[in-house]
Amino acid sequence: MPSILTPFSIPLRLLDDVRSIADSLTHLPQMLEEISSLSGRMEGMQEDLRGLRADLAPLPGGIDEMHSELQGMRADLKPLPQGIKDTHAELQGMRADLAPLPGGIDEMRVELGGMRSDLGPLPKGIDRMASDLGEVLENVRPMDDDLSNVETAVRELVPKLEGVQQELDQLRSDLAGLPFVSKS
């Protein structure tokens, strides 16, 4: 059977809930800073990707030069003895291994271009999120003052509740002394 004092414990539980909400709000500025720093790091990654693409640009020309040089070496090695012909076969194998490399580099360029376009909108989205969180913080700050007022009111209510409890105990004691009240 619930106690008649159960409704008076609600403000005490409300005080704990208010404290928990206030503690959660203290982490919001730190989250905003982390999102802002993430935006800067994303821009740095985009610059790194651009630099990587520039670094890879001269590779196909160099590979084509290597291909031409291998063909020339092949022609030079044809008149040599059989031992050198074995070396020639090895060089042909290397040539076959290098043939697909320009296509692979072109595929990497396409993939890097796709990654770059995928990363393009991220900084704007992060900036928009940071702005939205800033607005939320501004909207929550007035509620923080309201919650502080509620917390103060709840704290002031505790001594009053203790007085009511004492009065109820006194009434219970007074009623117990009456002859027509049965004791339960």
N, C-alpha and C positions, 0 to 999 in steps of 0.2 A: 504494500500500500504506500503510495507516494506521501512524502511529508508535506505538511502545509507550507514549509519553507522552500520547497523546490522552485517555485516561481521567483524567489528572491535570489537564487543562485545564477539566474540567467545573466544579469549584468556582470557578474564576475567572469563568466565564460566569454561574454562579449568583449571584456577588457583584454583577455588573452588573444582573441581573434583580431582585435585592433592592433595589438602589438605585432602579431605575425604579419599582418599586411604592411605595417610600417617598416618592418625589417626587410620585407621583399622589395619595397620601393627603393631601398638604399642601393641595390645592385643595378638599377636601371642606368645611371650615368656611366658606370663601368662598361656595360654592354654597348652603349652608344659609342664610347671611345674605341672599343674593339672592332665594331663595324666600320667605323671611319678609317682605322688603320688597315683593315682588310681591303678597303677600296684602293688605298695607296699601293699596297702590295700587288693587287691585281694589275694596276697600271705598270708596275715594274715587270711583271711577268709578260705583259704584252710587248714591252720594249725588248725583253730578252728573246721573245719569239721572232720579232722583226730582225734582230741581229743574227739569229740562227739562220733565218732564211737568206739573209745577205751573205752569210758565210758559205752556205751551200750552193749559191748561184754559180760560181765558177767551176764546180766539180764536173758537169757534163763535158765542158770543153777540154778539161784535163784528161778525162777518160778517152775522149775521141783522139787526143794526141797520143795517148798510150797505145791505143788500137793501131794507129798508123805506124808507130815505132815497132810494135810487135810484128807487123807485116814486113817491115824492112829487115828486121833481124831474121825472119824466116827465110827471106831471099838470100841473106848473107850465109846462112848455115847450110843451104842445100848442097854445096860442093864438098863439104867436110866429110871425114870418115864416119863410119857407122856409129861410133861412140857419141859423136856430136849429133847424129840423127836422133839418137835417144833423147838428147837435150831438146832437140827441135820438137819432138812429140810432147814433152813436158810443157814447152812454151805454148803449143797449140791448146793443150788442156787449160792452161792459165787464161788464154785468150777466150776460150769458151766460157770459163768461169766469170770473166769480166764483162762479157757481152750483155747480160741482163742488168748490169749495174745502172746505166743511165735511166732505164725504165723505172727501177726502184727509187732512184732519186726523184724522178718526176712524180711518182706516187707520194713520196714523202712531202714534196712541195704542195701537192693538192691537199694532203691531210693537214699540213701546217696551216694552209690557207683556211681550211674548214675550222680548225681549232681557233684560229684568230677571229673568224667571223662569229663563232660561238661565244668567245670571250668578250667580244665588243660591247654588248649591252650590259654586261655584268656591273661595271663601275657605276653606270647610271642607275641601275636597279638598287645597288647598295647605297648610293647617295640618297635615293628616294626613301629607302627603308630607314636610313639614319634621320632623314627629315621627319618621317612619320613618327619615329620613336621620340624625336624631340618634341613634336606636337603632343604626343601622349603624355610625356613628362610634364609639359606645361599644363595640360588638362588635369593631371593627377595632383599637382602641387596644391591647388585650392582644396581638394578632397583631403589632403594630408592635414591641413588646418582644421577642417571639419572633424576629422577623426581624432585630432588632439583635443578638441572641445568635447567630443563624446567621451573620450578617455577620462578627462577631468571630471565630467559629470558622473561617470561610473565610480570613480574614486570617492567622490563626495557622497555617493549613495551608500557606500559600505557602512559608515558609522550610523547612518539613519536606519539601515536594516538591522544593525545590532540593537539599536534602541527599540525597534518594533519587536524583535525577538524577545527582548527582556520584558516588554509589556505583555506579550503573549504568554510568556512563562508565568508572569505575575497573575494574569487572568486565569490561567489554568490552575494555578495554586489556589486562587480565591474560589474558583468554581468547585474545586475538589473539597473544599471545606464546607460546602453547603450540604445540608442533610438530605435534600431530595435529589441530588445528583448521584447516580450509581457509578461505582468505580469499575472501570473496564480493564 
